[in-house]
């Protein structure tokens, strides 16, 4: 089975966050950072263990249903909440239907 990358939320210690982030970049693809303590990474299952062993990594979250750490600041909670929301399946009215399906309005014509 291939090593399928997952998006992980990483919580770092504040006092050594920049050094820890540099080590994290050597192990996984860092896609977003909310300085100083949060990072999103794309990593395979084997990388999760390596990330957790990095000095200064407090939490490696891979399940959006998991409770967030209690010590997150309000700004960090917003960042982490957005990550959690992105992990949930999307349900959109009309998803997969043609643009002119019965019961839906066609898009506006471009000006010109």
C-alpha positions as CSV (number, residue, x, y, z in Angstrom):
1,X,0.0,0.0,0.0
2,X,1.4,3.4,-1.0
3,X,2.4,5.9,1.7
4,X,-0.5,8.3,1.2
5,X,0.2,11.8,2.6
6,X,-2.2,13.3,5.1
7,X,-2.5,16.8,6.4
8,X,-1.4,17.1,10.0
9,X,-1.7,19.9,12.5
10,X,1.5,20.4,14.5
11,X,1.7,22.3,17.7
12,X,5.1,23.5,18.8
13,X,6.6,24.8,22.0
14,X,6.8,28.6,21.8
15,X,10.3,29.1,23.1
16,X,12.0,26.9,20.4
17,X,9.4,27.2,17.6
18,X,11.7,28.5,14.9
19,X,14.3,25.8,15.4
20,X,11.6,23.1,15.7
21,X,10.0,24.4,12.5
22,X,13.3,24.1,10.6
23,X,13.6,20.5,11.8
24,X,10.0,19.9,10.8
25,X,10.7,21.1,7.3
26,X,13.4,18.5,6.9
27,X,10.9,15.7,7.7
28,X,7.7,16.9,6.0
29,X,6.2,19.3,3.5
30,X,5.2,22.3,5.6
31,X,2.2,23.9,3.7
32,X,1.1,26.6,6.2
33,X,2.4,28.2,9.3
34,X,0.6,30.3,12.0
35,X,3.6,31.7,13.9
36,X,4.9,30.9,16.3
37,X,3.3,27.6,17.3
38,X,1.2,26.0,14.6
39,X,2.0,24.4,11.3
40,X,0.2,22.3,8.7
41,X,2.2,19.6,7.0
42,X,1.6,17.0,4.3
43,X,3.2,13.7,5.5
44,X,2.8,10.0,5.1
45,X,2.0,7.7,8.0
46,X,5.7,6.9,8.6
47,X,6.6,10.6,9.0
48,X,4.1,11.1,11.8
49,X,6.3,9.1,14.2
50,X,9.4,11.0,13.1
51,X,7.6,14.4,13.6
52,X,6.4,13.4,17.1
53,X,10.0,12.7,18.1
54,X,11.3,16.1,17.1
55,X,12.4,18.1,20.2
56,X,9.8,21.0,20.6
57,X,6.8,19.2,19.0
58,X,4.0,19.1,21.6
59,X,1.2,17.6,19.5
60,X,0.7,15.9,16.1
61,X,-2.9,16.0,15.3
62,X,-4.2,13.9,12.4
63,X,-7.8,13.5,13.3
64,X,-10.0,16.6,13.0
65,X,-12.5,15.1,15.4
66,X,-9.9,15.1,18.2
67,X,-10.2,17.7,20.9
68,X,-7.8,20.6,20.4
69,X,-5.2,21.3,23.1
70,X,-6.6,23.6,25.8
71,X,-3.7,26.0,25.8
72,X,-4.3,27.4,22.3
73,X,-4.8,31.1,22.0
74,X,-7.9,32.5,20.3
75,X,-6.0,33.1,17.1
76,X,-4.6,29.6,17.2
77,X,-8.1,28.2,17.8
78,X,-9.3,29.9,14.6
79,X,-6.4,28.4,12.6
80,X,-6.9,25.0,14.0
81,X,-10.7,25.2,13.6
82,X,-10.3,26.0,9.9
83,X,-8.1,22.9,9.6
84,X,-10.8,20.8,11.3
85,X,-13.5,22.2,9.0
86,X,-11.4,21.4,5.9
87,X,-11.2,17.8,7.0
88,X,-15.0,17.4,7.0
89,X,-16.8,16.1,3.9
90,X,-18.5,18.8,1.9
91,X,-22.2,18.7,1.1
92,X,-23.2,21.2,-1.6
93,X,-26.7,21.4,-3.1
94,X,-26.5,20.3,-6.7
95,X,-23.0,18.9,-6.4
96,X,-22.2,17.0,-9.6
97,X,-25.3,18.2,-11.5
98,X,-25.1,20.0,-14.8
99,X,-25.4,23.8,-14.6
100,X,-28.9,23.8,-16.2
101,X,-30.4,20.9,-14.1
102,X,-34.1,21.3,-13.3
103,X,-34.6,23.5,-10.2
104,X,-31.3,25.5,-10.6
105,X,-30.7,28.8,-12.3
106,X,-28.1,29.0,-15.1
107,X,-25.1,31.3,-14.4
108,X,-25.3,34.9,-15.4
109,X,-24.1,35.7,-18.9
110,X,-20.8,37.5,-19.1
111,X,-21.1,41.2,-19.9
112,X,-20.0,42.2,-23.3
